[in-house]
Amino acid sequence: MAEISFPLPDLGEGLIEATVLEWLVAEGDQVERNQPLVEVETTKSSLELPSPQAGKVVRVYGAPGETVNVGEPLIVFEVPDNTAGIVGTVPVEEAPKRRVRLSAVLDED
Amino acid sequence: MESHGKHSGQAHPHTVEGTDPQLHVETHEPAAAADSEAAILTSRPVLLIHGFASCIKLNWTDAGWISALTGAGRRVIAVDLPGHGLSGAPEDMDSYTPSRIRADLLQIVFDAGARPLLEGDPTSGLDVIGYSLGSRLAWEFGATQPELVHRMVLGGPSVLDPLAAFDLPAAQRYLADGTPIADESTAGLLKMAQLLPSNNVFALLSLVEAIKTEPFVPDEAVPRMPVLLVAGDRDERAESMPQLAALLDHAEQLLLPARTHTNAITSRAFKNAALDFLAR
């Protein structure tokens, strides 16, 4: 199993932080992609953040009333190893390497 | 046929009273429907009306309402008010009067497939959800369309209209030369208006001016269908909510703990209560 941490995403309009209003999932919950995760409030309005992917919630950052900065960790998921994506090792099919001779090889005949 | 979840952002094709209100409309089909034609036949549509200085994206999409409604099998019709979101900003002040906006909304919902309530047909009629200014518009819409509207949910509602007390000359002066606005409420509302790039601030001032010519008088026309009134318990504007409830035949009220006028809209409790109430 691998862990992936997701940050508070860019909320646009030059907003740099948000206050957690209410968590809609808890540590231990299995969530689906796009499932509502948390309500946050900015100087502009409140919004609901959907889950960027499926997984089991391992840790959430920011109790209700606390501020999280854009780009800082918001939630950590536990996912199966082969879906870890950029975190953890994923077998990558390498492109066949072309061998280039640095010196000319004359044909036999 | 469009696939489910895909919204159509077509320009509103009708003209009402000869001028084009240029209103942006979105329809969202329920998750369960294989195609939009099936959705029209199997679910009563829900009209969403946002508040002052807001828009569909902020008030409904980003707040999680569209997915909550379509996920529950509801078909959604959402409108950007004039000067807001993706709607145009008509020149004439008449386009911004509440009575004209209601006429435009009526045309929009009929164009989107809404039809009058029919006894025993749960797909007929229309449900309405409004927030703040959208609540005021919904109150009057429901009151004047008893054959169409099934139930309504009014969020952040108030007997008093903060826009009616808006100091228009002070706002215009501030925009012209930066003279600070003395009235706190006016300053706050103008700040809200300027916060969203999609707002046409001058159009919003026209809206305020138009609203002053048609102030909200809730007991002049009262909706007769069931209404759920919802507000944050820290929303000062909603202190008069019980007065609105007292005018209605069938009113239910819900207070959201620790929520303000600004952050009540994302509340899960609000969404769940609205879905339950409208499904009854």
Interface residues (C-beta under 8 A of the other chain):
Chain A: E13 L21 E22 L24 N34 P36 E39 E41 T43 K44 S45 S46 L47 E48 P50
Chain B: S54 L58 N59 D62 A63 G64 S67 A68 L195 L196 P197 T262 N263 A264 I265 T266 S267 R268
